[in-house]
Amino acid sequence: MRKLILYIATSLDGYIARPDGRVDWLEAIPNPDLLDYGYDDLLAGIDTTLMGNSTYQVVLGMEGEFPYADKINYVFSRSARPDAPYVQFVAEDPVAFVRSLKQTDGQGIWLIGGGQINTILLNAGLIDELIVSVAPIVLGAGIPLFGDGATETPLTLVSSQAFDTGFIQMIYQPA
């Protein structure tokens, strides 16, 4: 069975984006050694991404080419839409879709976000690993890592690492 990995950064107060979806605050934190926080290793171990439509819109707004063009990319949308370059839209139930996807052959699956899809898949018990990097910033408002309705989910800490940039990365698995 394929592993579903939530790899994500959050502010110290638990937000993954500003209220308007922007993540510019991540680049504002000094990173003189250009640390990638395990991003390249993650990309090497996955062949599929999942994201909500709002997160997809943020990715489209980033400079440069679509960053995951070499992956299979699914975007959850509440309405059927024609596929776009590098992306297949999914209007069906995310839980049923991900259960089926995890049964197929392939590498790991990266759950990019956002908060709503994170909550749905957490509540369904489908996230196998959570790699959460906490940034040294308080945003005060924004899109939470998990939305309203997240169920209590015990986790086991697999590892943690502090970086000179002030980020702390924790890897959890469901208990």
Secondary structure as a PSIPRED ss2 file (coil, helix, strand):
# PSIPRED VFORMAT (PSIPRED V4.0)

   1 M C   1.000  0.000  0.000
   2 R C   1.000  0.000  0.000
   3 K C   1.000  0.000  0.000
   4 L E   0.000  0.000  1.000
   5 I E   0.000  0.000  1.000
   6 L E   0.000  0.000  1.000
   7 Y E   0.000  0.000  1.000
   8 I E   0.000  0.000  1.000
   9 A E   0.000  0.000  1.000
  10 T E   0.000  0.000  1.000
  11 S E   0.000  0.000  1.000
  12 L C   1.000  0.000  0.000
  13 D C   1.000  0.000  0.000
  14 G C   1.000  0.000  0.000
  15 Y E   0.000  0.000  1.000
  16 I E   0.000  0.000  1.000
  17 A E   0.000  0.000  1.000
  18 R C   1.000  0.000  0.000
  19 P C   1.000  0.000  0.000
  20 D C   1.000  0.000  0.000
  21 G C   1.000  0.000  0.000
  22 R C   1.000  0.000  0.000
  23 V C   1.000  0.000  0.000
  24 D H   0.000  1.000  0.000
  25 W H   0.000  1.000  0.000
  26 L H   0.000  1.000  0.000
  27 E H   0.000  1.000  0.000
  28 A H   0.000  1.000  0.000
  29 I C   1.000  0.000  0.000
  30 P C   1.000  0.000  0.000
  31 N C   1.000  0.000  0.000
  32 P C   1.000  0.000  0.000
  33 D C   1.000  0.000  0.000
  34 L C   1.000  0.000  0.000
  35 L C   1.000  0.000  0.000
  36 D C   1.000  0.000  0.000
  37 Y C   1.000  0.000  0.000
  38 G C   1.000  0.000  0.000
  39 Y H   0.000  1.000  0.000
  40 D H   0.000  1.000  0.000
  41 D H   0.000  1.000  0.000
  42 L H   0.000  1.000  0.000
  43 L H   0.000  1.000  0.000
  44 A H   0.000  1.000  0.000
  45 G C   1.000  0.000  0.000
  46 I E   0.000  0.000  1.000
  47 D E   0.000  0.000  1.000
  48 T E   0.000  0.000  1.000
  49 T E   0.000  0.000  1.000
  50 L E   0.000  0.000  1.000
  51 M E   0.000  0.000  1.000
  52 G E   0.000  0.000  1.000
  53 N H   0.000  1.000  0.000
  54 S H   0.000  1.000  0.000
  55 T H   0.000  1.000  0.000
  56 Y H   0.000  1.000  0.000
  57 Q H   0.000  1.000  0.000
  58 V H   0.000  1.000  0.000
  59 V H   0.000  1.000  0.000
  60 L H   0.000  1.000  0.000
  61 G C   1.000  0.000  0.000
  62 M C   1.000  0.000  0.000
  63 E C   1.000  0.000  0.000
  64 G C   1.000  0.000  0.000
  65 E C   1.000  0.000  0.000
  66 F C   1.000  0.000  0.000
  67 P C   1.000  0.000  0.000
  68 Y C   1.000  0.000  0.000
  69 A C   1.000  0.000  0.000
  70 D C   1.000  0.000  0.000
  71 K C   1.000  0.000  0.000
  72 I E   0.000  0.000  1.000
  73 N E   0.000  0.000  1.000
  74 Y E   0.000  0.000  1.000
  75 V E   0.000  0.000  1.000
  76 F E   0.000  0.000  1.000
  77 S C   1.000  0.000  0.000
  78 R C   1.000  0.000  0.000
  79 S C   1.000  0.000  0.000
  80 A C   1.000  0.000  0.000
  81 R C   1.000  0.000  0.000
  82 P C   1.000  0.000  0.000
  83 D C   1.000  0.000  0.000
  84 A E   0.000  0.000  1.000
  85 P C   1.000  0.000  0.000
  86 Y C   1.000  0.000  0.000
  87 V E   0.000  0.000  1.000
  88 Q E   0.000  0.000  1.000
  89 F E   0.000  0.000  1.000
  90 V E   0.000  0.000  1.000
  91 A C   1.000  0.000  0.000
  92 E C   1.000  0.000  0.000
  93 D C   1.000  0.000  0.000
  94 P H   0.000  1.000  0.000
  95 V H   0.000  1.000  0.000
  96 A H   0.000  1.000  0.000
  97 F H   0.000  1.000  0.000
  98 V H   0.000  1.000  0.000
  99 R H   0.000  1.000  0.000
 100 S H   0.000  1.000  0.000
 101 L H   0.000  1.000  0.000
 102 K H   0.000  1.000  0.000
 103 Q C   1.000  0.000  0.000
 104 T C   1.000  0.000  0.000
 105 D C   1.000  0.000  0.000
 106 G C   1.000  0.000  0.000
 107 Q C   1.000  0.000  0.000
 108 G E   0.000  0.000  1.000
 109 I E   0.000  0.000  1.000
 110 W E   0.000  0.000  1.000
 111 L E   0.000  0.000  1.000
 112 I E   0.000  0.000  1.000
 113 G E   0.000  0.000  1.000
 114 G C   1.000  0.000  0.000
 115 G H   0.000  1.000  0.000
 116 Q H   0.000  1.000  0.000
 117 I H   0.000  1.000  0.000
 118 N H   0.000  1.000  0.000
 119 T H   0.000  1.000  0.000
 120 I H   0.000  1.000  0.000
 121 L H   0.000  1.000  0.000
 122 L H   0.000  1.000  0.000
 123 N H   0.000  1.000  0.000
 124 A C   1.000  0.000  0.000
 125 G C   1.000  0.000  0.000
 126 L C   1.000  0.000  0.000
 127 I C   1.000  0.000  0.000
 128 D C   1.000  0.000  0.000
 129 E E   0.000  0.000  1.000
 130 L E   0.000  0.000  1.000
 131 I E   0.000  0.000  1.000
 132 V E   0.000  0.000  1.000
 133 S E   0.000  0.000  1.000
 134 V E   0.000  0.000  1.000
 135 A E   0.000  0.000  1.000
 136 P C   1.000  0.000  0.000
 137 I C   1.000  0.000  0.000
 138 V C   1.000  0.000  0.000
 139 L C   1.000  0.000  0.000
 140 G C   1.000  0.000  0.000
 141 A C   1.000  0.000  0.000
 142 G C   1.000  0.000  0.000
 143 I E   0.000  0.000  1.000
 144 P E   0.000  0.000  1.000
 145 L C   1.000  0.000  0.000
 146 F C   1.000  0.000  0.000
 147 G C   1.000  0.000  0.000
 148 D C   1.000  0.000  0.000
 149 G C   1.000  0.000  0.000
 150 A C   1.000  0.000  0.000
 151 T C   1.000  0.000  0.000
 152 E C   1.000  0.000  0.000
 153 T C   1.000  0.000  0.000
 154 P C   1.000  0.000  0.000
 155 L E   0.000  0.000  1.000
 156 T E   0.000  0.000  1.000
 157 L E   0.000  0.000  1.000
 158 V E   0.000  0.000  1.000
 159 S E   0.000  0.000  1.000
 160 S E   0.000  0.000  1.000
 161 Q E   0.000  0.000  1.000
 162 A E   0.000  0.000  1.000
 163 F C   1.000  0.000  0.000
 164 D C   1.000  0.000  0.000
 165 T C   1.000  0.000  0.000
 166 G C   1.000  0.000  0.000
 167 F C   1.000  0.000  0.000
 168 I E   0.000  0.000  1.000
 169 Q E   0.000  0.000  1.000
 170 M E   0.000  0.000  1.000
 171 I E   0.000  0.000  1.000
 172 Y E   0.000  0.000  1.000
 173 Q E   0.000  0.000  1.000
 174 P E   0.000  0.000  1.000
 175 A C   1.000  0.000  0.000
